[in-house]
Structures are given as C-alpha cells and as structure tokens.
Amino acid sequence: MSANYLEVVVRFRKLMDVITGCFTGANLVAFSIVATGVIIGSQLWAATISQSNSDPDCDYILSGTIEEGDAQRLMEIILPSSFGSVLCLNSDGGSFLEGIRLFRAVWESGTIVTRVRPHTECISACALAFLGGSREVGTGFIRSSARILDPGGQVGFHAPALIAPTTEDYSHLEIQMAYEIAIRSVSDLYSVSQIEQNGTRGINPFIMQSILQTPPSELYYINTIGRASLSGIQIPFGATPEITWRGLMNVCNTAVILSDRRNLQLGDAAFNRFNQTGVDGWGRDLPFRDRLFQDTSENGTYVIRGYPGVHNNEMICRVRFISRDEFDPLLPDFVSFSVQLWVVGFLDEDFEEILDDFPTSLPSLRVPWYSALDPSLDIDEINR
C-alpha cells in the first residue's frame, strides 16, 4: 500500500468528519471549528439525553448538539414501554446522518411521542429526529404519527451541507469519495421517507421537498397552520375554534391536499388553489351558498360539494367531529375531524337525495383540529 494512498485516506477521513459533523445551519462557528481540523471528541459534543425532572409534559429531554452515537444512547436510555414516553427536544442540530439514525430509533420504538415545548427549538438534524415520533396503539398495533409542536416552539429544516476546509487542496479521488458520502446521506434520507405504516409516514413529500430545497444557510420553519397540516404535526388543543362554514371549508381544503401527494409537493401554494366558488361535474360555477349542507341525520356532520374530481367529475367532502376519547392518552387533549371524499358524476338530481347514497365504507382522513383556522395564520398566534 503506497504512502500516497494512505495520505489520501487520512485526508479523506478528515473530510468525512466535516460531512458527518455539525450541520447546525444556524451556528456557522461550529462549521469553522470542524473545517479547520480541530475535531473535538464526540463525548464533549454529544447531545444530553436524560429524564425530565422539571417539565411534567416531558418524560425525557434531548438537548445539545447531535453527534454520532446519540441514537444508540437513546435506545439504551428510553426503553420500549406499553405506556409510551414523551421525548422533548431542544437542539440546534448536529450530524445529519445521526439525525436520520435518531429518526429510525424513535420510529422503530413505536412508543415515543416527540415534542417541542415553548421557547425551545429543534432544527436541522434535531428536526429529523422529531419526525420519528409515532405510536403503535390498540390490539392491531395501528401506527399513528405523534409529533407535537407547542406554540412558541420552533421546528426547522434545511438541506445537508458539505463544508470543506479552505486551507487544503483536495485531490480528485478525495472529492469523489466525499461526493459519494454526500449522495449516501441523501439516499438515506430518501430511504426513511419511504417508511410507511397504516398510511402514516414520518417524512412525507412536503417535508422531503422542504428539506432538499432549503439551502444549508437557511431554515424552513413549520410556523403556520398550513405547514403544520401538511407536515402531519400536531398542535396542542387550546380554545375550541368557532366552527363556521369558512372553517369547515378550510378542513375540506386540507383533506383534498392530503389525499394526493402531488398536492403536497406544491407546498404553501397548494392552499391557493381554492376559493369560495366551486365547480360541478358539468363545469358550472357553484356559488358558496349552494355548496353547503348539514346532514341532520347524523349530529356534527357537514357536507361541502364543488371540488374538482378526476375525469371532470365532482368531489364531495363530508366532515364529522371525532371525540377526544378516541385519541391516544399520551397526546394532548384535543378534538379532530374525520373527512371522507366522494367522487361522483354529473349531479342533476336533488343534492340532499344524492347524500343518501354517500358510501359509508369510504376511507377516512383524520385532519387536525387547527386546520379549521386560516392556513396562513402563524402558529404562535393561536389563542390559547
């Protein structure tokens, strides 16, 4: 083995430390420390994972910079429990690859609810770990997402960065090897984005796109009602929002977006497709007042028509409330909506008669309570 090859390997290892090191996005000083080759030991930089003694809403707290080995330590500290655990996160990021490992550790546990409390932040690699929060409940072990963002907390994403020391020249081989590592990190991210169980995903197309399209020097925050809805992130229940037809239309708009992953890829712009005027299967405009109907045969059920369906058909949205006792007891006390979408042909007969044929076997989408609010509303402005 030649001395030149050994030198390349040593230099490559230093470059790998940069790639898998501190991707905080907000702390460029951390980047410069790694980039200059002053690599501080993982034990000094690793995140702290401990039981919570001060916040009754948290069983465990992860804080500090995320480094290699944190996922393994988390699995050793937070053991699976039939009662479940709440992990609160407060970190400005760290190793991108370790963030993915933390996502896997939290998700595969199936017993960990993740939460970001007021006046704390979870960004970059920490946000990946946050997305792993989910619970398997019931005798059928049905998976449901369990990621909670309190108003006043911050969750933000960005693409991974490759910051190399500028004081050294790198060979073609070193650059190629570094490129392969960078591709592997994106491949790992894509791999976890494909994990799905019972229709629940930790990383859906909206989140995936938000991560990859945001430069490492910036952050994409989940800071509005619309972004939280598209991310599948839960917000603790405050005062019950006043239920209006405008609010119910917001619920249906959200359900229509969530029903098609192509809509999710539109991001914030997905909500701009809707207005109060609908369209029937004949292509005729439906004024707002003609789109609404309350199903008096079932308390708390409302219907809004006039959404475009496939092949120029019309889609009808039926909304009902879900009572609080249908939720996982570890999650905050809040209500939600169950939405069914029905694509029908050309409606010439009475709308109320058509509703008698509404198939009850249609799959239901669970839409969060806050989706009744304006999707552009800042989460911190929710009246608590």
C-alpha positions as CSV (number, residue, x, y, z in Angstrom):
1,M,0.0,0.0,0.0
2,S,1.6,3.3,-1.1
3,A,2.3,6.2,1.2
4,N,0.3,8.5,-1.2
5,Y,-2.8,6.3,-0.8
6,L,-2.5,6.3,3.0
7,E,-2.2,10.1,2.9
8,V,-5.4,10.3,0.8
9,V,-7.2,8.0,3.2
10,V,-6.2,10.2,6.2
11,R,-7.2,13.4,4.5
12,F,-10.5,11.8,3.4
13,R,-11.3,10.8,7.0
14,K,-10.9,14.4,7.9
15,L,-13.2,15.4,5.1
16,M,-15.8,12.8,6.2
17,D,-15.7,14.3,9.7
18,V,-16.8,17.5,8.0
19,I,-19.6,15.8,6.1
20,T,-21.0,13.9,9.0
21,G,-20.2,16.6,11.5
22,C,-22.0,19.7,12.8
23,F,-24.7,20.8,10.3
24,T,-26.5,23.2,12.6
25,G,-27.4,25.7,9.8
26,A,-27.6,28.4,12.5
27,N,-24.2,28.1,14.0
28,L,-21.5,28.7,11.4
29,V,-18.9,28.8,14.1
30,A,-19.3,25.1,14.6
31,F,-18.7,24.6,11.0
32,S,-15.5,26.5,11.0
33,I,-14.2,24.6,14.1
34,V,-14.7,21.3,12.2
35,A,-13.5,22.7,8.9
36,T,-10.1,23.7,10.3
37,G,-9.4,20.2,11.5
38,V,-9.9,20.9,15.2
39,I,-12.2,17.9,15.7
40,I,-13.4,17.8,19.3
41,G,-14.2,14.4,20.8
42,S,-17.8,13.2,20.4
43,Q,-18.3,12.8,24.1
44,L,-17.9,16.6,24.6
45,W,-20.2,17.5,21.8
46,A,-22.8,14.7,22.1
47,A,-26.4,15.5,23.0
48,T,-27.6,15.1,26.5
49,I,-30.5,12.6,26.9
50,S,-32.0,12.5,30.4
51,Q,-35.2,12.0,32.3
52,S,-37.2,15.2,32.8
53,N,-37.4,16.5,36.4
54,S,-38.9,19.9,35.7
55,D,-41.5,19.6,32.9
56,P,-44.4,17.3,33.6
57,D,-45.3,17.2,29.9
58,C,-41.9,15.5,29.2
59,D,-40.6,12.1,30.3
60,Y,-37.2,12.6,28.7
61,I,-35.3,15.6,27.2
62,L,-32.8,15.6,24.4
63,S,-30.7,18.7,24.3
64,G,-27.4,19.9,22.8
65,T,-25.6,19.1,19.6
66,I,-26.4,15.8,17.9
67,E,-23.3,13.6,17.3
68,E,-22.5,10.1,16.3
69,G,-23.7,7.6,18.9
70,D,-26.7,9.6,20.2
71,A,-29.2,7.2,18.5
72,Q,-27.6,4.2,20.2
73,R,-27.6,6.0,23.6
74,L,-31.3,7.0,23.1
75,M,-32.2,3.3,22.6
76,E,-30.4,2.4,25.7
77,I,-32.0,5.1,27.8
78,I,-35.6,5.1,26.5
79,L,-36.7,1.5,26.6
80,P,-39.9,0.5,24.8
81,S,-43.0,0.7,27.1
82,S,-46.6,-0.2,26.6
83,F,-47.4,3.1,28.3
84,G,-45.2,5.1,25.9
85,S,-42.9,8.0,26.6
86,V,-42.7,11.7,25.6
87,L,-39.4,12.9,24.4
88,C,-38.9,16.7,24.3
89,L,-36.2,18.0,22.0
90,N,-34.2,21.2,22.3
91,S,-31.3,21.2,19.9
92,D,-29.8,23.4,17.1
93,G,-28.9,20.3,15.1
94,G,-25.7,18.4,14.5
95,S,-24.8,15.4,12.4
96,F,-27.2,14.9,9.5
97,L,-26.6,11.2,9.3
98,E,-27.1,10.8,13.1
99,G,-30.3,12.7,12.8
100,I,-31.5,10.1,10.4
101,R,-30.4,7.3,12.8
102,L,-32.3,9.1,15.6
103,F,-35.4,9.2,13.3
104,R,-35.1,5.4,12.8
105,A,-34.6,4.8,16.5
106,V,-37.6,6.8,17.6
107,W,-39.9,5.5,14.8
108,E,-38.9,1.8,15.3
109,S,-39.6,2.1,19.0
110,G,-43.2,2.7,18.2
111,T,-43.7,4.1,21.7
112,I,-42.2,7.5,21.6
113,V,-44.1,10.8,21.3
114,T,-41.8,13.7,20.3
115,R,-42.5,17.2,21.4
116,V,-41.0,20.7,21.1
117,R,-42.0,22.9,24.0
118,P,-42.5,26.7,24.1
119,H,-39.3,28.8,23.9
120,T,-37.2,25.8,22.6
121,E,-36.0,24.9,19.2
122,C,-35.5,21.7,17.2
123,I,-33.8,22.4,13.9
124,S,-31.8,20.6,11.2
125,A,-30.7,17.1,12.4
126,C,-32.9,17.5,15.5
127,A,-36.0,18.1,13.3
128,L,-35.3,14.7,11.6
129,A,-35.4,13.0,15.0
130,F,-38.6,14.9,15.8
131,L,-40.3,13.5,12.8
132,G,-39.8,9.9,14.0
133,G,-42.4,10.4,16.8
134,S,-45.2,7.9,16.4
135,R,-47.2,5.4,18.4
136,E,-48.5,1.9,17.7
137,V,-51.7,1.6,19.7
138,G,-54.5,-0.9,20.0
139,T,-54.5,-4.7,19.6
140,G,-53.8,-4.2,15.9
141,F,-50.7,-2.1,16.6
142,I,-52.0,0.7,14.4
143,R,-49.3,3.3,13.7
144,S,-50.2,7.0,14.0
145,S,-47.9,10.0,14.0
146,A,-47.2,11.6,17.3
147,R,-45.1,14.8,16.8
148,I,-46.2,17.8,18.9
149,L,-45.2,21.4,18.3
150,D,-46.3,23.8,21.1
151,P,-47.0,27.4,20.1
152,G,-43.7,29.3,20.9
153,G,-41.5,26.3,19.9
154,Q,-39.5,26.2,16.6
155,V,-39.0,23.3,14.2
156,G,-37.0,24.0,11.1
157,F,-35.4,22.1,8.2
158,H,-32.7,22.6,5.6
159,A,-30.6,20.5,3.2
160,P,-27.3,18.9,4.5
161,A,-24.2,20.9,3.9
162,L,-20.7,19.9,2.7
163,I,-18.2,22.4,4.2
164,A,-14.6,21.6,3.4
165,P,-11.5,23.3,4.9
166,T,-10.3,26.0,2.5
167,T,-6.7,25.8,3.7
168,E,-6.1,22.5,1.9
169,D,-6.2,21.3,-1.7
170,Y,-8.1,18.1,-2.3
171,S,-7.4,15.5,-5.0
172,H,-9.9,14.2,-7.5
173,L,-10.2,11.0,-5.5
174,E,-10.9,12.8,-2.2
175,I,-13.6,14.9,-3.9
176,Q,-15.1,11.9,-5.5
177,M,-15.2,10.0,-2.2
178,A,-16.7,13.0,-0.4
179,Y,-19.4,13.3,-3.2
180,E,-20.3,9.6,-2.7
181,I,-20.8,10.2,1.0
182,A,-23.0,13.2,0.3
183,I,-25.1,11.1,-2.1
184,R,-25.4,8.4,0.5
185,S,-26.7,10.9,3.1
186,V,-29.4,12.0,0.6
187,S,-30.1,8.4,-0.2
188,D,-30.6,7.6,3.5
189,L,-33.0,10.5,3.8
190,Y,-35.0,9.2,0.8
191,S,-35.0,5.7,2.3
192,V,-36.6,6.9,5.6
193,S,-39.1,9.0,3.6
194,Q,-40.4,5.8,2.1
195,I,-41.2,4.2,5.5
196,E,-45.0,3.9,5.8
197,Q,-47.3,2.0,8.1
198,N,-51.1,2.2,8.2
199,G,-50.9,5.2,5.9
200,T,-48.7,7.1,8.3
201,R,-45.3,8.4,7.1
202,G,-42.7,10.1,9.2
203,I,-41.4,12.1,6.2
204,N,-44.0,12.9,3.5
205,P,-43.3,14.5,0.1
206,F,-44.0,18.0,1.5
207,I,-41.3,17.6,4.2
208,M,-38.9,15.9,1.9
209,Q,-39.1,18.7,-0.6
210,S,-38.8,21.4,2.1
211,I,-35.6,19.8,3.3
212,L,-33.9,19.4,0.0
213,Q,-35.0,22.8,-1.5
214,T,-33.8,24.9,1.5
215,P,-30.1,25.9,1.3
216,P,-27.9,24.9,4.3
217,S,-27.5,28.5,5.3
218,E,-31.3,29.0,5.6
219,L,-34.1,27.3,7.6
220,Y,-37.6,26.3,6.6
221,Y,-39.8,26.7,9.7
222,I,-43.0,24.9,10.4
223,N,-44.5,28.2,11.6
224,T,-48.0,28.4,10.0
225,I,-51.2,26.4,10.3
226,G,-50.9,25.3,6.7
227,R,-47.4,24.0,7.1
228,A,-48.2,22.1,10.2
229,S,-51.2,20.5,8.5
230,L,-49.1,19.4,5.5
231,S,-46.4,18.0,7.8
232,G,-48.7,16.0,10.0
233,I,-47.5,17.8,13.1
234,Q,-49.9,18.1,16.0
235,I,-50.6,21.3,18.0
236,P,-52.0,21.0,21.5
237,F,-55.6,21.9,21.8
238,G,-56.3,25.4,23.1
239,A,-59.7,27.1,23.0
240,T,-62.2,25.3,20.7
241,P,-62.2,27.3,17.4
242,E,-65.6,28.6,16.4
243,I,-67.0,26.3,13.8
244,T,-68.0,28.2,10.7
245,W,-68.6,27.2,7.1
246,R,-65.4,29.0,6.2
247,G,-63.6,27.0,8.8
248,L,-65.2,23.7,7.5
249,M,-64.0,24.6,4.0
250,N,-60.5,25.0,5.4
251,V,-60.8,21.5,6.8
252,C,-62.0,20.1,3.4
253,N,-59.3,22.0,1.5
254,T,-56.7,20.5,3.8
255,A,-58.2,17.0,3.2
256,V,-58.2,17.4,-0.5
257,I,-54.5,18.4,-0.4
258,L,-53.5,15.5,1.9
259,S,-55.4,13.0,-0.3
260,D,-53.0,13.4,-3.2
261,R,-49.2,13.5,-2.8
262,R,-48.9,15.7,-5.9
263,N,-50.7,18.4,-4.0
264,L,-48.2,18.1,-1.1
265,Q,-45.4,18.9,-3.4
266,L,-46.9,22.3,-4.1
267,G,-46.2,23.3,-0.5
268,D,-47.7,26.5,0.7
269,A,-49.1,27.2,-2.8
270,A,-51.4,24.2,-2.5
271,F,-53.9,26.3,-0.5
272,N,-54.1,29.0,-3.2
273,R,-56.0,26.6,-5.5
274,F,-59.2,27.0,-3.5
275,N,-61.7,29.8,-3.3
276,Q,-65.3,30.0,-2.2
277,T,-66.7,29.3,-5.6
278,G,-66.8,25.6,-6.6
279,V,-67.5,23.8,-9.8
280,D,-69.8,20.9,-10.6
281,G,-69.2,18.0,-12.9
282,W,-70.6,20.0,-15.8
283,G,-68.0,22.7,-15.3
284,R,-70.6,25.2,-14.0
285,D,-69.7,27.5,-11.2
286,L,-71.2,26.8,-7.8
287,P,-71.7,29.8,-5.5
288,F,-70.6,29.4,-1.9
289,R,-74.2,29.1,-0.5
290,D,-75.0,26.3,-2.9
291,R,-72.0,24.2,-1.9
292,L,-73.0,23.7,1.8
293,F,-75.3,21.2,3.5
294,Q,-75.6,20.0,7.1
295,D,-76.6,16.3,7.4
296,T,-79.2,16.4,10.1
297,S,-79.4,12.6,10.3
298,E,-76.0,12.5,12.0
299,N,-75.1,15.1,14.6
300,G,-72.0,17.1,13.8
301,T,-71.7,16.1,10.1
302,Y,-71.3,18.7,7.4
303,V,-71.0,18.4,3.6
304,I,-69.3,20.7,1.1
305,R,-69.6,20.0,-2.6
306,G,-67.9,21.6,-5.7
307,Y,-64.4,20.2,-5.5
308,P,-62.9,19.1,-8.9
309,G,-62.6,15.3,-9.2
310,V,-60.9,13.1,-11.7
311,H,-62.2,13.0,-15.3
312,N,-64.2,16.2,-14.8
313,N,-66.3,14.6,-12.1
314,E,-67.2,16.4,-8.9
315,M,-65.9,15.6,-5.5
316,I,-67.9,15.9,-2.3
317,C,-66.4,16.4,1.2
318,R,-68.1,15.1,4.3
319,V,-66.8,16.2,7.7
320,R,-67.6,14.9,11.1
321,F,-66.1,15.6,14.6
322,I,-64.0,13.0,16.4
323,S,-64.5,12.9,20.1
324,R,-61.5,13.4,22.4
325,D,-61.7,9.9,23.9
326,E,-60.8,8.3,20.5
327,F,-57.2,9.6,20.9
328,D,-54.0,8.2,22.4
329,P,-54.0,9.3,26.1
330,L,-50.3,10.4,25.7
331,L,-51.3,13.0,23.2
332,P,-52.6,16.4,24.3
333,D,-56.4,16.7,24.8
334,F,-57.8,17.9,21.5
335,V,-60.5,17.2,19.0
336,S,-60.1,16.5,15.4
337,F,-62.0,16.0,12.2
338,S,-62.7,12.8,10.1
339,V,-63.1,13.6,6.4
340,Q,-64.4,11.4,3.6
341,L,-64.0,12.4,-0.1
342,W,-66.5,11.0,-2.6
343,V,-66.1,11.5,-6.4
344,V,-69.5,11.4,-8.2
345,G,-70.6,12.0,-11.7
346,F,-72.9,14.7,-13.0
347,L,-75.4,15.8,-10.4
348,D,-78.8,16.7,-11.9
349,E,-81.0,15.4,-9.1
350,D,-81.5,16.9,-5.7
351,F,-78.3,17.2,-3.7
352,E,-79.8,16.1,-0.5
353,E,-81.1,12.9,-2.2
354,I,-77.6,12.2,-3.5
355,L,-76.3,12.3,0.0
356,D,-78.5,9.4,1.0
357,D,-76.2,7.3,-1.3
358,F,-73.0,8.6,0.3
359,P,-70.9,5.3,0.8
360,T,-70.0,4.9,4.5
361,S,-67.3,2.5,3.6
362,L,-65.1,5.2,2.0
363,P,-61.7,5.6,3.8
364,S,-61.5,8.5,6.2
365,L,-58.7,11.1,6.5
366,R,-58.0,12.4,10.0
367,V,-57.5,16.1,9.8
368,P,-56.2,18.1,12.8
369,W,-58.5,20.5,14.7
370,Y,-56.4,23.5,13.8
371,S,-57.0,23.0,10.1
372,A,-60.3,24.9,10.6
373,L,-58.1,28.0,11.0
374,D,-56.7,30.2,8.2
375,P,-53.7,28.2,6.8
376,S,-51.6,31.3,6.7
377,L,-52.1,32.0,10.4
378,D,-48.9,31.9,12.4
379,I,-48.9,29.1,15.0
380,D,-47.8,31.4,17.7
381,E,-50.9,33.5,17.2
382,I,-53.3,30.6,18.1
383,N,-55.5,31.8,21.0
384,R,-54.6,29.6,24.0
